[in-house]
Amino acid sequence: MALSQKQLGHITMFSVVCFFAVNIPVSKHMLQSGYISAYGLTLARITFAAIAFWTASLFTTKDKVERKDHLLLFAGALLGIIFNQGLFIFGLSNTSPVDASIITTSTPLFAMVIAALVLKEPITTQKVSGVFLGAVGAIFLVYTSHHGDITADSSMKGNLSVMGSSLSYATYIVITRPLSSKYSAITIMKWMFLYSAVLVVPFFYRDLIEAPLFQQSETTPFVLIGYTLLFATFIAYMLIPIAQKRIRPTTISMYNNMQPLIASFIAIILGQDSFSVEKAISGVLILGGVYLVTQSKSREDVLAEETR
């Protein structure tokens, strides 16, 4: 049986959040080990993606982008790439992964409010309940998984940076949604990453070319950064517009709350963690929250009811 457009959107976004969830410990390890700085890693992701998307565009259908849409692409580059990646990686290097995971649960709240202001999406009781339920589940999972180690290595500047990243990402998925229905994912991303590269390369190129990563011969660091560049950047960002075209911004942002759940599941598979009742409860709360938001009324639903 063929998948519906909405089902395809959910599968796509689930894949994205899996890539992002694995990237948190991967990036943290590279930063803590001193292989590369936060700015160097951000620049590596941006330049790699810019080259990859422009190369991919040579083998796909050419979209002619309207002049007025370039301004929106530029805004998307700032919010969805530079501020989102830059603030998050800086925050992650100045706070604990636990705090970072907790703070990212604010993304659906930001997305819900911004979508209401920009896209006139209704804020319903069901949607608010879903956002709240998902946040409670994610926070409960993080706290019960790490016990007394919650504030280790955390700082106010790190936490504020992660929150700024969440706000940037929420704004990005709302304001760029119209682009997803006009252009292909590769067209959108090749321009966004090009604008991002032009803005950041002049300031941070030394952080990349002088990174200790390139002065050593171990294989593992290159495998780790390879994962970040290919899966957590190129593929993940190519999938986001595909999801945007099929599901609403608040629903997309709800998948952020699944990151700690997926990270915990991966740890269990690798034998680094064990299954517990707390994890099961958290999973039910998070998935329940996603379901409530998914089933809440959209703007189209409300308008249809008003015209009856």
N, C-alpha and C positions, 0 to 999 in steps of 0.2 A: 504493500500500500504506500502510495506517495505521501511524502511529508507535506503538511500545510506550511504556508509562509511563516506563520507564527511559530510553529514547531521548529522550523529551520532556524529562526531567529534565536530561540532558546538554546538549541544545540550549539549554535555558533558562539553565543555569549558564554556558555558553560565552558567551551574550549578555551576562550580568552582568559577566563578567570583561573583556569587550571594552569595556564602558562604563567600568569602573574603570581599565583600562589607559590609555585616552585621557585620563581625568580627572587622572592624575598630572602630566603636563606642563602641562595646562590650569590646574590649581590652583597649581602652582609658579610659573607666569608671573604669575598675578594677585597672589600674595603678594609676589614679588620686585619687581613693578612698583609696589607700594604702593597698589593699588586698594582693598584690603580686608585686614583683619588675619585671623589664623588663627581667632580666636574669632568674629569677625564672619562669616566664611565658614561656619563650623560652624553658627552660629545661623541664617543665611540658609537653609541646607539643611534644618534641622530645622523651622523655621516654615513654609517653603514646602511641605514634604512633609506636615506636619500639616494644613494648609489643603486641599491637593490630595487627600489620602486621605479626609478627612471629606466633601469635596465629592463625590468619586467614590462614597462610600458611600450617598449620597442616591439614586443611580440603580442600586444593586445590591441583592441579597437581604440582608435584615437577619439577622445572626447574634446570638443572645442569648449573651453570654459569661458563663460560670459565675464566681461570685465568687472561687473559689480560683484560677482561671486569671489573674485580674487581677494577682496577685502575680508570676506568671511573666512576664506581659507587662511589668510594671514592671522586673523583672530584665533582660528582653530590651532594654528601652529604655536602661537604664544601660550594659549590655555591648555591645550591637550598634549603638547609635547614639551616645550621649554619649561613652563611653570610646573606642569604636572610631574614630569620626570625629574627636573632639576630640584624642585622643592622636596620631592619624596626621597630621592637618593641622598640629599643633604640631610634631611631629617633622619633617615635611617642610620646615617653615620654618626648621629648625635643623640640617638635614643635607642631603646631596646626594641627588638622585633615585636615583642608583646604589646608595648604601648602603641607602636605603629599599627598593628592589627586592630586594636581597639578603636583608635582614632578614625581609621578608614570606614568604620561603620556609620560615620556621619554623612558619607557621600549620598545615600538615598534621601536623607532629609534635605540636603542642599538641592538635589536634583528635583525633588517634589516641589519645593518652593519656587525654584527658578523656572520649571516647566509651567507652573501656574501663572507666573508673571509674563513669560515670553510666549509660550504656546497656548495659553489659556486653558491648560489642562485642569480639570476640577480636582480639588483636594477633598476627597471623600473620607468618611469615617473608616471605611474598609481599607482604603489606601494608607491612612495614618496608622491604623492598627497593624497592618502588614509591615510597615517600616519599623514601627516600635518593636514588634515581635521579633523581626529579623535581627535588630540591633541587640536586643536582650539575649538572644541565642548565641550570637557571635561573642559578645562580651563574657557571657557565662562560660563558654567553651574556653576562651583564652585564660580566664582567671582560674578555672578548675584544672587546667592543664599545666599551669606554671606555679601554682601555690604561692609561696612567699617571694617569688622572684620577679614580681610584677614591675617594680620600679628600677630594677637593676639597669645601670648604664643610661638612664633616661635623663632628659634635660628639657627645660621649658622651650628653648629655641628649637630643639629637635622636634618636640611635639607640635609646636606652632607651625613648623615647616610642613609636617605631614598633613596637618589640618588644611593648610593653604593648598597643598597638592590635591586634597579631596575636593575642595571648593572649585579649584581650577578644572578638574576632571568633570565634575558635575555640570559646570557651566558649558564646557566643551561639548558634552554629549547632547545638550539641549539645543544650543545655538547652531550646531552644524548638522542637525537632523535633516533640514530641507535639502542639503547638498547630497545626501545619500539617495534621494529619489531622482536626482538629475544626472549624476555622474557615477562612474564605476569606482570601486574602492581603490584601485590602483591609481586612477587619475586624481582622486582626492588626496591620497597620501603622498604621491610624488611631489605635489605642489606644497603641501604642508611641511614635509620634511626638507624640501629645498629651502623654503623660507626660514625654517628653523636653523639649518646649517649656515646660511648666510649670516644670520644674527649671532650665532655662538662661536663659530670657528675663529674669528679674529681675536676673541677674548680668552679662549681656553685651549687653543691648539697645543700649547706647551704641556698642559696637563696630560694630554694624550700621547704625544710623541716622546715625552720624557718619562713615561710611566715605567716603574720597575718591572712590570709584566713582560716588557720586551727585552729586558736585560737578563732574563733567566731562561732556563731550558726545560723546566718541568712541563709535562703535558697537561696535567690537571687544570691549572689556571686557564689555559687556552680552551679547554673543553667547556669550562664554566662560562667564560665570556662568550664562547660560541653559542651556548644555549641562550644567553641573554640577548645576543644580537639577532639570532635567527628566529627563535621561538617567541621570546618575550617582547620582541620589538617588531620585526618584519611581519611575521605571520599574525601575531596578536593584533597589531594595528590594521592589518589588511582585513581582518574579520570584523572589527568594530563597525565600520559603515554598513556591512552586510546585516548586522544585527539591528543597527539604527533604523534601517529601512523597514524592518518587520515588527519590532516591538518598541514600546514607549520608553522614554528616557528614565523614568523612575524605576521601571522594571529592569532595565539594563543596569542601573546603579545598585539594585538590590543584590546582584550577583557578587558585588564586593564583599558582602557579608559572608559569602560562602568560602572566601579565601582561607580563613583559619580552619574551617571544617575540612576542606580539601587537603590542607597541609597536614592536619592530624591524621587523615585517612592514609596519606602517603607514608607518614611515619609508622603507622601500624603495619602496613604492607612490608616496609623495610625492617621491621622488628625493632624500631627505635621507640615505639610507644605501644600501649596496650589498650584494648577496647574497654570502655567503662560505661556505667549507667549515665554519668554526667554527659559524656559525648553523645549518647543516644538522645538524651533530652535536648541538648543543644542542636543536634541535627534536625529534630522534629520542629523546634522553634524557628530555625532559619528557613527550612523548606516551607513551613507553614506561612511564614512571612512573605516569601516569594510568591506563594500561591495566592494569598490575599491580594497582593498588589497586582498580580497578573489578572485576577478576576474583577478588579475594581473598574468602575465605569470610566471610559475615556471621554474626551470632549465630543467625539462623534456620537457616542452612545447618548450623552446628555442632550445634544442637539436633535437627535432622532426622536427622543421622548417628547421634547418640547413641540415638535411639529405634528405629533399624532393628534 
